[in-house]
Amino acid sequence: MDKGFRRIAFTIMGLTALTVISVGVYLWYNFNARSRLVLVVPASAQWFLHVQTKLLRGDFAETKTPPAGIEALRKTVSSLPIFQRVKDAGEPGLALYSDVVAFGLREGDFLALSLTAEDRFKSFLQSLRKQNLVKGGIDKGRYFYAEFASGKAYVAFKYKAMVIFKPADSMADYQVAEKAFDQVFAEKTHTMMQKEGVQSLYENEPEVVYFASAPTFGLSQSVDFPELGNKDAQNTYVNFQYPELKSANKPSPLMLVAKARYPVAVDSTIDTKNRMSAHTALDLMARILDHKIRAITQ
């Protein structure tokens, strides 16, 4: 996951969105998840990460002091060029509190978030094109896509979802992008959600789920945040679950942080009992995103 996570991080708050949810999918989809955004992940995905944003907001709703990383991330995102001329938060047609879904295929890595209005997002892309921030714009029927002017990355959307694609090969062209989007926006009969072992990750409604199709991509796990209420988030701990782990010894809670290659001081992030507080976990998530966005947009 490490390379994929690095490449998609700069987009994770920059445009919000993910892919197609066709009417036919609902007929066979029998999975009790809070968000249907994960339906965009093809069964062939090598890994996927799902952050259930609304659940996280609910957990921290009554806390008095949010992590400092949240404010730093907010400032970084608001300063991005694509948002400089946006006066109304609803103008781009992006869901402000969309779940976040990231995943990897052989062709490259993807970031997905929800749309509130397809027509508004299309107008938003057109405004970005006038600012020379995106170029092109092709309607493929099952999806509409454009290319970022600043580099080899693409954005596509349909219905209530948008996807940003970063090819694994920096020399890849639009043909690779179309091949990748064809898989994501396919009229699927099977998605990652039907794979054995995936549904068990969603037991107890965890806020964060990570699935790896093979050991090469890490260890599948879920991260369950407590409902904090008026409790101190710095003394309340998140619960890491590893359904497929055979050993009684659990890995470090910093495993995903290490894969993102974000430097941390171990002693200040986990305690002697191998626990991570809810406050620290949310702060790390925000700081990693902020760090990656800054690194790629400088």
C-alpha positions in Angstrom: 0.0 0.0 0.0 2.9 2.4 0.6 3.4 3.7 -2.9 -0.3 3.8 -3.6 -1.0 5.7 -0.4 1.7 8.3 -1.2 0.4 8.9 -4.6 -3.3 9.4 -3.8 -2.9 11.4 -0.6 -2.6 14.7 -2.3 -6.1 14.2 -3.8 -7.8 12.9 -0.8 -9.2 16.3 0.3 -8.6 18.3 -2.9 -11.6 17.3 -4.9 -13.8 14.8 -2.9 -15.4 12.0 -4.7 -15.6 8.5 -6.2 -17.4 6.5 -8.8 -20.5 5.1 -10.4 -23.4 3.5 -8.5 -25.7 2.0 -11.1 -29.3 1.1 -10.5 -28.6 -2.6 -11.2 -26.0 -2.8 -8.4 -28.7 -2.2 -5.8 -30.6 -5.3 -6.9 -27.9 -7.7 -5.8 -26.0 -5.7 -3.3 -26.7 -7.3 0.1 -24.1 -5.7 2.3 -25.0 -3.7 5.4 -22.5 -0.8 5.1 -23.1 2.8 6.1 -21.9 4.1 2.7 -22.5 2.6 -0.8 -19.4 4.4 -2.0 -17.4 1.3 -1.5 -19.3 -0.3 -4.4 -16.9 1.4 -6.7 -14.1 -0.9 -5.7 -13.7 -3.7 -8.3 -13.2 -7.3 -7.1 -9.7 -7.1 -8.8 -8.5 -4.3 -6.4 -5.2 -5.1 -4.7 -6.2 -3.1 -1.6 -8.7 -0.6 -0.4 -9.0 1.9 2.4 -12.4 3.1 3.6 -12.8 6.0 6.0 -16.4 6.4 7.3 -16.3 10.1 7.9 -19.8 10.6 9.3 -19.1 8.0 12.0 -15.9 9.8 12.9 -17.7 13.1 13.1 -20.3 11.6 15.5 -17.6 10.1 17.7 -15.9 13.5 18.2 -19.0 15.7 18.1 -18.9 16.5 21.8 -15.2 16.8 22.3 -14.0 20.3 23.3 -10.6 20.3 21.7 -10.1 18.7 18.2 -6.6 17.5 17.2 -4.3 20.2 15.9 -3.9 18.2 12.7 -7.5 18.9 11.7 -7.0 22.6 11.6 -3.7 22.3 9.7 -5.4 20.1 7.1 -8.3 22.5 6.8 -6.0 25.5 6.1 -3.9 23.5 3.5 -7.0 22.3 1.6 -8.6 25.8 1.6 -5.4 27.2 0.1 -5.3 24.8 -2.9 -5.6 26.6 -6.3 -8.7 24.6 -7.3 -10.7 26.2 -4.4 -9.3 29.8 -4.7 -12.4 31.1 -6.6 -15.0 29.0 -4.8 -17.2 31.3 -2.7 -19.9 28.8 -1.7 -18.9 25.4 -0.2 -21.8 23.7 -2.1 -20.7 25.2 -5.5 -18.5 22.2 -6.6 -21.2 19.7 -6.0 -19.0 17.7 -3.6 -20.2 16.1 -0.4 -18.5 18.0 2.4 -18.6 15.0 4.7 -18.2 12.3 2.1 -16.8 8.9 3.1 -13.3 8.5 1.6 -12.4 5.4 -0.4 -9.0 4.8 -1.8 -7.9 1.6 -3.7 -5.3 0.2 -6.0 -5.4 -1.7 -9.3 -2.5 -2.8 -11.4 -2.9 0.3 -13.5 -2.6 2.7 -10.6 -4.3 4.2 -7.5 -7.7 5.8 -7.0 -9.4 8.1 -4.6 -13.2 8.3 -4.4 -15.6 10.6 -2.6 -19.3 11.4 -3.0 -21.0 14.0 -5.2 -24.1 15.8 -4.2 -24.9 17.1 -7.7 -23.4 15.8 -10.9 -24.4 18.9 -12.9 -22.7 21.2 -10.4 -19.5 19.2 -10.4 -19.4 19.2 -14.2 -19.7 23.0 -14.1 -16.9 23.1 -11.5 -14.7 21.1 -13.8 -15.5 23.6 -16.6 -14.4 26.5 -14.4 -11.2 24.7 -13.6 -10.6 24.2 -17.3 -10.9 28.0 -17.8 -8.2 28.4 -15.1 -6.0 25.9 -16.9 -6.1 23.5 -13.9 -7.6 20.7 -15.9 -7.7 20.0 -19.6 -9.9 18.1 -22.0 -13.2 16.6 -21.0 -14.6 13.4 -22.6 -18.0 11.9 -22.2 -17.6 8.1 -22.4 -21.3 7.4 -21.6 -20.7 5.4 -18.4 -18.5 8.2 -17.1 -17.1 11.7 -17.9 -13.4 12.3 -17.4 -10.7 15.0 -17.7 -7.0 15.3 -17.1 -5.2 17.5 -14.6 -3.1 20.0 -16.3 -0.3 19.9 -13.7 0.6 16.2 -14.2 -0.4 12.7 -15.0 -3.6 12.3 -13.0 -7.2 12.1 -14.2 -10.7 12.7 -12.7 -13.9 11.0 -13.7 -17.4 11.0 -12.3 -20.9 9.7 -12.8 -24.1 9.9 -10.8 -23.2 10.6 -7.2 -19.6 9.6 -7.3 -16.2 10.9 -8.5 -12.9 9.1 -8.9 -9.4 10.5 -9.2 -6.8 8.2 -10.8 -3.1 8.4 -10.6 -1.4 5.9 -13.0 1.4 3.7 -11.7 3.5 4.5 -14.7 4.3 8.2 -15.0 4.5 7.8 -18.8 1.0 6.4 -19.1 -1.4 8.3 -21.3 -5.2 8.7 -21.6 -5.6 5.1 -23.0 -4.4 3.7 -19.7 -6.7 6.1 -17.8 -9.7 4.9 -19.9 -8.8 1.3 -19.3 -8.7 1.9 -15.6 -11.9 3.9 -15.5 -13.7 1.2 -17.6 -13.0 -1.2 -14.7 -14.2 1.2 -12.0 -17.3 2.3 -13.8 -18.2 -1.1 -15.2 -21.7 -2.5 -14.9 -20.5 -4.8 -12.2 -21.9 -8.1 -11.1 -19.1 -8.5 -8.5 -17.3 -6.0 -6.4 -14.7 -6.1 -3.6 -17.6 -6.1 -1.1 -18.5 -9.7 -2.0 -15.0 -11.1 -1.4 -14.6 -13.5 1.5 -13.2 -11.7 4.5 -14.2 -8.2 3.6 -17.6 -8.2 5.3 -16.1 -9.4 8.6 -14.0 -6.2 8.7 -17.2 -4.1 9.0 -18.5 -5.8 12.1 -19.1 -3.4 15.0 -19.3 -0.5 12.4 -15.6 0.6 12.5 -14.7 4.1 11.3 -11.7 2.9 9.2 -11.4 -0.3 7.2 -8.3 -1.5 5.3 -8.3 -4.6 3.1 -5.3 -6.2 1.5 -5.8 -9.0 -1.1 -2.3 -10.4 -0.4 0.4 -10.1 2.3 2.4 -7.9 -0.2 -0.1 -5.1 0.4 -0.2 -5.4 4.2 -2.6 -6.8 6.8 -6.3 -6.4 6.6 -7.7 -4.5 9.6 -10.4 -2.3 11.0 -10.1 0.6 13.4 -13.0 1.2 15.7 -13.2 4.6 17.4 -15.1 4.9 20.7 -18.1 7.1 21.1 -16.4 9.7 23.1 -19.3 11.9 24.4 -17.8 14.1 27.1 -14.8 11.7 27.7 -11.3 12.8 27.2 -10.3 11.6 23.7 -6.6 11.6 24.8 -7.4 8.9 27.4 -9.8 6.8 25.3 -8.4 4.2 23.0 -9.2 3.0 19.5 -9.6 -0.7 18.9 -7.6 -2.4 16.1 -9.1 -5.6 14.8 -7.4 -8.1 12.5 -9.9 -10.9 11.5 -7.4 -12.9 9.5 -4.5 -12.7 12.0 -3.6 -16.1 13.3 -1.1 -15.0 15.9 -2.1 -13.8 19.3 0.4 -11.0 19.1 -1.2 -8.0 17.5 0.9 -5.7 15.2 1.7 -2.1 16.2 -1.2 0.4 15.7 1.3 2.4 13.7 1.4 -0.2 10.9 -0.7 1.9 8.4 1.2 5.1 9.5 4.5 3.4 8.6 3.1 2.3 5.2 2.3 6.0 4.5 5.9 6.7 5.4 5.0 9.4 7.9 7.6 10.0 10.6 6.4 9.7 14.2 7.8 9.4 17.6 6.6 6.0 18.8 6.6 6.9 22.5 4.3 9.8 22.0 1.8 8.0 19.8 1.3 4.6 21.5 1.6 3.6 25.2 3.4 0.7 26.8 0.3 -1.5 26.3 0.4 -1.0 22.5 -2.6 1.3 22.5 -3.3 4.5 20.6 -5.7 7.2 21.9 -8.7 8.3 19.7 -7.2 11.9 19.8 -3.8 10.7 18.5 -5.4 8.4 15.8 -7.5 11.2 14.3 -4.6 13.7 14.6 -2.3 11.3 12.7 -4.8 10.8 10.0 -5.1 14.5 9.4 -1.4 15.2 9.6 -0.5 12.5 7.1 -3.0 13.9 4.6 -1.7 17.4 5.3 1.9 16.3 4.8 1.3 14.6 1.5 -0.8 17.4 0.1 2.0 19.9 0.9 4.7 17.7 -0.5 3.1 17.2 -3.9 1.6 20.7 -4.3 4.8 22.6 -3.5 
